[in-house]
Amino acid sequence: QVQVVESGGGLMQSGGSLRLSCAASGSIFSFTFMGWSRQTPGKERDFVARISSGGSANYADSVKGRFTISRDNARNTVTLQMNSLKIEDTAVYYCYALVQGVNYWGQGTQVTVSS
């Protein structure tokens, strides 16, 4: 059983910063990838960022240069530092952990960016 739990998020003005954290737990020794996706009402869930167990990170073009993903393998946690937030970053952010080809998702956390 793998569990993924997010924390952080909330309301921030445009140009501000927020940090999201995620912890994965279970009987799996390691999680190949951990990352974040986001979703707005009526739209599909979109990729935001991911990081491998070796620390290699990938970002969506829309967040490159503004968001930074980091990972603590010992604790199976991942953090998304979001800077220079834009109104279009408003969404529910979901953390996931990839284990043996299966994505395990958290419950999501709301991020709202106001003008």
Secondary structure, DSSP 8 states (H G I E B T S, - for coil): -EEEEEEE-EEEETT--EEEEEEEEES-S--SEEEEEEE-TTS--EEEEEEETT--EEE-TTTTTTEEEEEETTTTEEEEEE-S--GGG-EEEEEEEEETTEEEE---EEEEEE-
